[in-house]
Amino acid sequence: MAHAHESNVKRIWMVFGLLSVITIIEVALGIIKPEALHLHGPGTSWLNWIFIILTLAKAYYITWTFMHMEGEKKWFRRSVVWTAVFLIVYLVTLLLIEGGYLYETLSPLVKW
């Protein structure tokens, strides 16, 4: 029984460490805002794409670990993950399209 407790404690620290590293990278990039990453990629700047990807990585890891998805059947894992991936990609696409439209429409009216 002691082994299970030790492995759970080790796993919690591993998850904490990984999520902390990703969060520290996000915060550092948010504070520094490197000029090289302000170049526009597909739909937005590369800095925003890095934030989106890191946030998705954290969400996936949190789901995998705290929802215990690694112990589920393959079809169930895929149904949860692919549904979430589809909805997130759809949301990001809509936000980029609508954000671009609002920027173009409001540019003459608002001083950015």
VEXDREN-2710 file (C-alpha; in Angstrom, 1 decimal):
% VEXDREN-2710
k/r/px/py/pz
1/MET/0.0/0.0/0.0
2/ALA/2.9/2.3/0.7
3/HIS/4.1/2.0/-2.9
4/ALA/0.8/3.3/-4.3
5/HIS/1.0/6.3/-2.0
6/GLU/4.6/7.1/-3.0
7/SER/3.9/6.8/-6.8
8/ASN/0.8/9.1/-6.4
9/VAL/2.9/11.7/-4.6
10/LYS/5.6/11.4/-7.3
11/ARG/3.0/11.7/-10.0
12/ILE/1.4/14.8/-8.4
13/TRP/4.9/16.5/-8.2
14/MET/5.5/15.5/-11.8
15/VAL/2.2/17.1/-12.9
16/PHE/2.9/20.1/-10.8
17/GLY/6.3/20.6/-12.3
18/LEU/5.2/20.2/-15.9
19/LEU/2.3/22.6/-15.5
20/SER/4.5/25.0/-13.6
21/VAL/7.1/25.0/-16.3
22/ILE/4.5/25.7/-19.1
23/THR/2.9/28.4/-17.0
24/ILE/6.3/30.1/-16.3
25/ILE/7.0/30.0/-20.0
26/GLU/3.6/31.6/-20.8
27/VAL/4.1/34.3/-18.1
28/ALA/7.7/35.1/-19.2
29/LEU/6.6/35.4/-22.9
30/GLY/3.7/37.6/-21.8
31/ILE/6.0/39.9/-19.9
32/ILE/8.9/40.0/-22.4
33/LYS/6.8/39.9/-25.6
34/PRO/9.7/39.3/-28.0
35/GLU/9.5/41.5/-31.1
36/ALA/10.5/38.6/-33.3
37/LEU/7.2/36.8/-32.3
38/HIS/5.0/39.8/-33.2
39/LEU/5.3/38.8/-36.9
40/HIS/1.9/37.8/-38.3
41/GLY/1.3/34.1/-38.7
42/PRO/-1.9/32.6/-40.0
43/GLY/-4.6/34.8/-38.6
44/THR/-2.6/36.3/-35.7
45/SER/0.9/36.8/-34.4
46/TRP/3.2/33.9/-33.7
47/LEU/3.2/34.9/-30.0
48/ASN/-0.5/34.4/-29.8
49/TRP/-0.1/31.0/-31.5
50/ILE/2.4/30.0/-28.9
51/PHE/0.0/31.0/-26.1
52/ILE/-2.8/29.0/-27.8
53/ILE/-0.6/25.9/-28.2
54/LEU/0.8/26.0/-24.7
55/THR/-2.7/26.5/-23.2
56/LEU/-4.0/23.5/-25.2
57/ALA/-1.0/21.4/-24.0
58/LYS/-1.9/22.3/-20.4
59/ALA/-5.6/21.5/-20.9
60/TYR/-4.7/18.1/-22.5
61/TYR/-2.4/17.2/-19.7
62/ILE/-4.9/18.2/-17.0
63/THR/-7.6/16.2/-18.7
64/TRP/-5.3/13.2/-19.1
65/THR/-4.1/13.3/-15.5
66/PHE/-7.0/14.5/-13.4
67/MET/-9.8/12.9/-15.4
68/HIS/-7.8/9.7/-15.3
69/MET/-8.1/9.3/-19.1
70/GLU/-5.0/7.1/-19.4
71/GLY/-7.0/4.3/-17.7
72/GLU/-10.0/4.5/-19.9
73/LYS/-10.8/2.5/-23.0
74/LYS/-9.3/3.8/-26.3
75/TRP/-12.6/4.7/-27.9
76/PHE/-13.7/6.7/-24.9
77/ARG/-10.4/8.6/-24.7
78/ARG/-10.7/9.4/-28.4
79/SER/-14.3/10.5/-28.2
80/VAL/-13.5/12.9/-25.3
81/VAL/-10.2/14.2/-26.8
82/TRP/-11.4/14.6/-30.4
83/THR/-14.6/16.3/-29.4
84/ALA/-12.6/18.8/-27.3
85/VAL/-10.1/19.3/-30.1
86/PHE/-12.8/20.0/-32.6
87/LEU/-14.6/22.5/-30.4
88/ILE/-11.4/24.3/-29.5
89/VAL/-10.2/24.5/-33.1
90/TYR/-13.7/25.8/-34.1
91/LEU/-13.6/28.4/-31.3
92/VAL/-10.1/29.6/-32.2
93/THR/-11.0/29.8/-35.9
94/LEU/-14.2/31.8/-35.2
95/LEU/-12.3/34.2/-32.8
96/LEU/-9.6/34.8/-35.4
97/ILE/-12.1/35.4/-38.2
98/GLU/-14.4/37.7/-36.1
99/GLY/-11.4/39.5/-34.5
100/GLY/-10.0/40.3/-37.9
101/TYR/-13.4/41.5/-39.1
102/LEU/-13.9/43.7/-36.1
103/TYR/-10.4/45.1/-36.4
104/GLU/-10.9/46.0/-40.1
105/THR/-14.4/47.4/-39.5
106/LEU/-13.5/49.5/-36.4
107/SER/-10.1/50.7/-37.6
108/PRO/-11.4/54.0/-39.0
109/LEU/-13.4/54.6/-35.8
110/VAL/-11.1/53.5/-33.0
111/LYS/-7.5/54.5/-32.2
112/TRP/-5.8/51.3/-31.3
END
